[in-house]
Amino acid sequence: MKIIIAGGSIAGLSSALTLGCVGHDVHVYERSETPLRGRGGGVVVLRHMLRFLEQHGHFTQEMISVPTQLRRRIGTDGQLISEEPEKLPFSSWDSVYRSLCSMLPADQISYGQEITGYTERDNGIEVHFGAGNSILADILVAGDGGGSRIRAKVFPEHVPTYAGYVAWRGIVDESTFTPSSIETLVNAFTMFRESGHMFMAFLIPGINGSLEPGRRRFNWLWYRNENDPSVMNKHLTDNLGQLHHSSIGPGRLSSESISELCQLAREFLPAVLQQLVRKTQQPFFQSIYDALSPSFSLGRIVLVGDAACTVRPHTGSGTSKAADDAISLAEALGHEYGNEVQPALQSWASRRREEVEKLLRKGPELAAFFGLGHNSTANF
Ligand SMILES: Cc1cc2nc3c(=O)[nH]c(=O)nc-3n(C[C@H](O)[C@H](O)[C@H](O)COP(=O)(O)OP(=O)(O)OC[C@H]3O[C@@H](n4cnc5c(N)ncnc54)[C@H](O)[C@@H]3O)c2cc1C
């Protein structure tokens, strides 16, 4: 089949790889003019995504992740509250992205091509592009992220719900600090939490994938409860005065938001964590939403990754879920589906939605345990 994929990020690339493997003619259209870079922060690379990368390419856990040895919780004065051994494979969004990109033939992805709509035809689906052209395909896979335009067209009644908290995020080079000032943060997943907020920091590979001490980067995330719409609007207005729906990327926060972030850090964080925030050149901001599409497929359209369902970031499962979407979709569209593509898509969609719903429930439970969001049952 001829399959068009909207979005060349984690879900879109994973789907292109698996669908290509089972013999389909796939092409990815990404609206960004250039390959994506430095877009996301650190990610925990869970088992499924690692297996995916190992099976489809030549990247192993050791090559893309900085394993931590300990999970540490510290208090307001920086004192150690608890410490336990824990190995978590922390990587960066860039490393996962680069691994996926390196496996997809370059002629299967086009940049600077925004998909603006589609028309269902008897013999396929006509996909429309910003430049005014259209291409007829058998299936359109929407890997166009949490704010999916395709999902909005397929299910206009569906609106993502705000979870009641935001994430400030940042990445800062390990080399910015003297080794003694960050000693306690190296080799550990460090956590600080108090009523209504939780801060996490861990090392991730350098921008070019380096795992060498001194060339890695710290990734930090600071989740904070926020229910004041005026505060949200202020932080979601970028340095050019444009208001965004749910996130502001690196380099786009207004100077007012950055100074407010630094002020909050001074007020609430232990000194060792304050320095991470202060030295971060391009912090970014994200409000946390839950989105579960009413179905993962309609007609010849399929939703994958965050377009299908956005899981809470602290479950660390977004990239693995995207990989599982891609694997299960390719299995459903392997050799067994015969000529009836739409029933095969429907049956995949209902199976996959059930599996994902279980994962989705974990997020609010974990957030409530951490005292984050609506219905938090703070446990400190
Ligand atoms: C704060 C935070 C922390 C996170 N931490 C983790 C973690 O630790 N572990 C983990 O596994 N996951 C984590 N995630 C989630 C993870 O990043 C995503 O779930 C995963 O990358 C899947 O994203 P995606 O490919 O579906 O969508 P996106 O990465 O949003 O990509 C969508 C792509 O589609 C393109 N696009 C959009 N519209 C169009 C269009 N009309 N035409 C063409 N292209 C289009 C966009 O330019 C973009 O490249 C985190 C997320 C957040 C917000």
The ligand as a MOL file (V3000), in Angstrom:
LIG
                    3D

  0  0  0     0  0            999 V3000
M  V30 BEGIN CTAB
M  V30 COUNTS 53 58 0 0 0
M  V30 BEGIN ATOM
M  V30 1 C 7.7510 17.4330 29.5790 0
M  V30 2 C 7.8550 16.1700 28.7450 0
M  V30 3 C 8.7270 15.1570 29.1340 0
M  V30 4 C 8.7340 13.9470 28.4320 0
M  V30 5 N 9.5540 12.9630 28.8830 0
M  V30 6 C 9.5420 11.7550 28.2710 0
M  V30 7 C 10.3640 10.6700 28.7510 0
M  V30 8 O 11.0980 10.7640 29.7340 0
M  V30 9 N 10.2930 9.4880 28.0730 0
M  V30 10 C 9.5030 9.3140 26.9680 0
M  V30 11 O 9.4940 8.2240 26.3980 0
M  V30 12 N 8.7300 10.3230 26.5000 0
M  V30 13 C 8.7060 11.5250 27.1130 0
M  V30 14 N 7.9130 12.5290 26.6270 0
M  V30 15 C 6.9960 12.2660 25.4930 0
M  V30 16 C 7.6660 12.0620 24.1500 0
M  V30 17 O 8.5220 13.1380 23.8370 0
M  V30 18 C 6.5650 11.9050 23.0390 0
M  V30 19 O 5.5410 11.1080 23.5450 0
M  V30 20 C 7.1580 11.1810 21.8450 0
M  V30 21 O 8.2610 11.9050 21.3660 0
M  V30 22 C 6.1300 10.9800 20.6980 0
M  V30 23 O 5.8790 12.1940 20.0460 0
M  V30 24 P 5.2320 12.2330 18.5870 0
M  V30 25 O 6.2240 11.7970 17.5600 0
M  V30 26 O 3.9250 11.5240 18.6270 0
M  V30 27 O 4.8770 13.7710 18.4210 0
M  V30 28 P 5.8440 15.0890 18.2910 0
M  V30 29 O 7.2130 14.8110 18.8060 0
M  V30 30 O 5.0580 16.1850 18.8650 0
M  V30 31 O 5.9810 15.2540 16.7310 0
M  V30 32 C 4.9760 15.6570 15.8590 0
M  V30 33 C 5.6540 16.0530 14.5510 0
M  V30 34 O 4.6760 16.3160 13.5770 0
M  V30 35 C 5.0130 17.4950 12.8710 0
M  V30 36 N 3.7490 18.0320 12.3550 0
M  V30 37 C 2.7190 18.5370 13.0940 0
M  V30 38 N 1.6970 18.8740 12.2940 0
M  V30 39 C 2.0650 18.5530 11.0310 0
M  V30 40 C 1.4240 18.6380 9.7760 0
M  V30 41 N 0.1900 19.1360 9.6820 0
M  V30 42 N 2.0850 18.2340 8.6660 0
M  V30 43 C 3.3590 17.7130 8.7550 0
M  V30 44 N 4.0180 17.6160 9.9450 0
M  V30 45 C 3.3800 18.0080 11.0530 0
M  V30 46 C 5.6900 18.3750 13.9070 0
M  V30 47 O 6.5000 19.3570 13.3280 0
M  V30 48 C 6.4860 17.3310 14.6910 0
M  V30 49 O 7.7590 17.1170 14.1460 0
M  V30 50 C 7.8900 13.7520 27.2910 0
M  V30 51 C 7.0480 14.7870 26.8710 0
M  V30 52 C 7.0090 15.9860 27.5920 0
M  V30 53 C 6.0540 17.0550 27.1540 0
M  V30 END ATOM
M  V30 BEGIN BOND
M  V30 1 1 1 2
M  V30 2 1 2 3
M  V30 3 2 2 52
M  V30 4 2 3 4
M  V30 5 1 4 5
M  V30 6 1 4 50
M  V30 7 2 5 6
M  V30 8 1 6 7
M  V30 9 1 6 13
M  V30 10 2 7 8
M  V30 11 1 7 9
M  V30 12 1 9 10
M  V30 13 2 10 11
M  V30 14 1 10 12
M  V30 15 2 12 13
M  V30 16 1 13 14
M  V30 17 1 14 15
M  V30 18 1 14 50
M  V30 19 1 15 16
M  V30 20 1 16 17
M  V30 21 1 16 18
M  V30 22 1 18 19
M  V30 23 1 18 20
M  V30 24 1 20 21
M  V30 25 1 20 22
M  V30 26 1 22 23
M  V30 27 1 23 24
M  V30 28 2 24 25
M  V30 29 1 24 26
M  V30 30 1 24 27
M  V30 31 1 27 28
M  V30 32 2 28 29
M  V30 33 1 28 30
M  V30 34 1 28 31
M  V30 35 1 31 32
M  V30 36 1 32 33
M  V30 37 1 33 34
M  V30 38 1 33 48
M  V30 39 1 34 35
M  V30 40 1 35 36
M  V30 41 1 35 46
M  V30 42 1 36 37
M  V30 43 1 36 45
M  V30 44 2 37 38
M  V30 45 1 38 39
M  V30 46 1 39 40
M  V30 47 2 39 45
M  V30 48 1 40 41
M  V30 49 2 40 42
M  V30 50 1 42 43
M  V30 51 2 43 44
M  V30 52 1 44 45
M  V30 53 1 46 47
M  V30 54 1 46 48
M  V30 55 1 48 49
M  V30 56 2 50 51
M  V30 57 1 51 52
M  V30 58 1 52 53
M  V30 END BOND
M  V30 END CTAB
M  END
